[in-house]
């Protein structure tokens, strides 16, 4: 797929984006959920080798290339690895899946009810590396824990500021100011997020577009104005701690919003499964998430 074909595929949104980008501290948890115990690896290299085995198994499963998965978000080490003898981005594109790269370096401590992204002084180098490897876009996450207007404004502004840097390198940024589903005033926080994102979109240079990855809102179709905005290529949803059943039920109520699930996609997969069992479980998850993504 060339750049225009990838842009069209994401814009048309007839599927969902798989989030295969667990990194650092979240990797052991992801491995345990997959059925790989801590004593089955020793050191970071072995840990990342195990998680790459899992991701490779997902990418090469027959159901993953069904056309229902239109994109996949990768951790840097996954991008740098191979799948069946091909660089991972090329293996994805060969299966009709648009590759994205996670570029944030984790979260700062909470201030004003939000967790900003940590400084990322080497972002430019990572973006050039990603572009050279054929990545289409990027993803970066920050978190909102309460309806603090000052904190949310700063959080969303940081996303757009870094997003512009990504656009300047010729890549498509997915901005992800995640509202925690545990926030006591989540609905109010989401209203503030909507207003701040609209400000950010309106301030983008003419002809620019970004993607947005957002918590499924309490109020269905709250983000419809973002879906319809000319400077938005696509709005995708994170599962945010919901089970797949709940995430899909809530997502289906939101017109034009498609899934970008991680745990909700992988939660029933186990290392001990045969290839047939593995693909059957993955296929069931893919079909469920796909139905919810195109329901609106």
N, C-alpha and C positions, 0 to 999 in steps of 0.2 A: 504493500500500500504506500502511495506517495502522500505528501502532506495534505493535499486537497481532498483525497479520498478519506483520509483519517478525520479531517475536519467535518466532512459531510456525514460520516458514520456517527460521530459523537453528536452532531447537531440534530440528526434525525431521531436519535434516542430510542431506537427499537430494540432495546435490551438493557443491560445494566453493566456497571463497572465493578470488577472484582478487586477488593483491597487485599493484596498479598504483601503488605509492607511492614509487618511486625519487625521491630528492631530493638536492640539493646535490652533493656529490662523487661520488655513484653515478650521476648522470644522464649524464655524458659516456660512461661505460662502457656504460650501457644503450643509448645512441644508437649507439655503435660496433658493438655486438652486433646492432643492428637494421639496420646498413648505412649509417648516417649518419656521415660522417667529420667530424673536428673543424673542418676548413676550410669546412664547409657552414653554420656559424653563427658569430656574433661577439657575445659578451657573454651575460650571464645571461638577459636577456629573450628573445633569439633561441633560446638553448638550451632554455628552458622551452617556448617556442612549438613547437619541433620535437618535444619529448617529448609535448606535448599532442596534436599531430597523430597521433602513434603511438597514444596511449591512445584518442583518439576513433575511430580506425580499428578498434581492438579492440572497443570498446563497441558500435559500429554494425554490426559484422560479423554476418551472419545467425546463425552458430553461437553467438555470445555470448548471444543471447536464446533459446537452446534449452531453458532450464529447468534445465540442468546446472550453471550458474554461479549460486549462490544469494546471493552477496555479493561486494563488491569494496571493497578498501582504497585510498583516494585520498590523494595529497599535497595540501596546502592549496591550491596554485595550480590543481591540477586541479579541486578542489571549486569554486573561484571562477570557473572557465571555463565555457564553453557547449559542448554537443554537439548539432549539428543544430538550433541555435537555442533549446535548452532548457538551463537550468542543469544541470551534470553530475549532481548527485544526483537531480534529477527525471528526467533521461534514463535513468539506471540503474533507478529504480523503475518507469518505464514499460516497461522490458524485464524486470521481475520480479527485479531484482537489488538486494539490500539494501546501502546505502552506509555505509562506515566511513571515518574520518579518522585518518591518522597524526598524532600530536600530540607525539611526543618531538622533542628538538632535538639528537640525536646522543649520542655516548658520551664519558665521561670517560676519562682514561688508566687503565691497569690498576693496581689495588691489590688485594692479597689474592686474586689469581687471577681477578678479575672486572672488568668495565667497567660502572660505574653509568651511569644516564642523567644528562645534564647538567642543571643547574638550569633551570627553565622558569617564570620569574616571571609570564609573560603567559598561562599556561595557562587561567585562568578566562575571559579574554576570547576565546580561541580556542574554548573549549567552547561559550560562548554563541553565537558566530558559527556554529559547526557545527550547533548545535541549531536556530538560526533558518533555516538552509538545508536542514533536513530530514534531517540525518544521523542514523543509528540508533545508531552507536557509534564507538569510537575504537580505535587500536592504538598501543602504545609498546614499544620494544625496548631491552633491555639484554643483555649478553653474559657468559657464564661460560666461562672458558678452562681451568680446572682444578678438581679436587675439593677446594677449600679450604672447609671447613665455615663458617668465619667470614665469608668473602667471599660465599658463596652465601646465607647467612642474610640478610645485609645487602641483597643484590641483590633477593631475592624480597620482602623487607619493603618495599623502596622501591616495587616494582611494586604491592603491595597498598595502600600509603599513597596513591599517586597514583590508583590505581584507585578508592579511596573518594571522592576528590575528583570524579572523573568521574561516579560514581554519584550524587553529591549534585547534579550538574547535569542529571540525568535522561537520561544517555547510558549505553550498555553498553560497559564497557572490555574490550578484549582485552589481557591481560597476557602479555608475551612475554619471559621470561627464557631467552634462547637459549643452549643448550649447544653450543659449537663442535664440529663433527664432527672437528676436528683435535686436540681435547684428548687428551693421552696417557692420561688416566684417566677417559675420558668415561663409561663405565658406572657408575663410582663416583660421579661428579658427578651423574648423573641420579638415582641413589638418594637423594642428599642433597636435590636439587631437589624430588623427590616428597614427601619428608617436610616440607620447608619450605612447599610449596604447601598441603599438607593442613592444616598449622597455620594458614595464612592464611585458607583457606576456612572452617575451623571458627570462626575469630574474627569472620567477617563478621556483621553484624546479620541476624537472622532475616528471611527473605523476600527477601534480597539474592541476586543472582547475578552472576557474572562469566564471561567467556570466557578461555580459555587458548590461547596459540599456542606450541608446543613443538617442539624438535628430535625427529625420529622416533627413538625410543629404541633402544639396542643390544639390549635385552631386549624382545622383542615383548610387547605388552600391559602393560608396566610401568605405564602411566598409566591403566589401566582403572578404578582407584579414583577417579581424577579425572573420568573420563567419567561414572561412575555417581553422583558426589557431587551432592546436591540443590542445592548453591549454585553449580554449574557449568551454564551454559546450553549450552556446546559446547566441545569440545577440538579444535583444528585444528593441523595440522602445517606447519612450514616446510620448504622443500627444502634449505636450508642448505649449498649447494655441491654436492649430489648432482646427477647428470644426471637428466633426467625418468625415464628407464628405471629407474635405481636407486631414486630417490625413490618411484616408484609401487610397485615391488616390495616395498620395506620398509614402506610405508604400508599395503599390503593385509594385512600380518600383524598389524595393530593394530585390534582391534574398536572401533567407535564413534568413531574418530579420522578426521577428514576433512582434505583438503588445504587449505592456503592458500599456494599457490606463486606465485612471481614469475618468476625466471629460467627455472625448469623449465616454466612455461607459455608463455613468450614466446621461448624459445631458437631456434626455427626460423623465426621471422617476419623478413621483410626488407622494407625500404622499397621495393625495386625490384620486388617481386612485383606482378602484376596483382591486382585485387580477388578474382578467382576463386581464384588461387593462394594468396593471403593467407588467405581463409576456409577453404580446404581444409586448409592447414597448421594453422590455429588449431583447426579442427574436430577434427583428428586428436589434437592435444594435449588439448583439452577432453574428448574421449571417453576417452582413456587415463587422465587424472587422475580423471575421474568414476568410472570402473570401480574404480580403486584406493580411492576414497573410500567407496564403498558396499559394498566387498567383505566387510567385517566385519559 
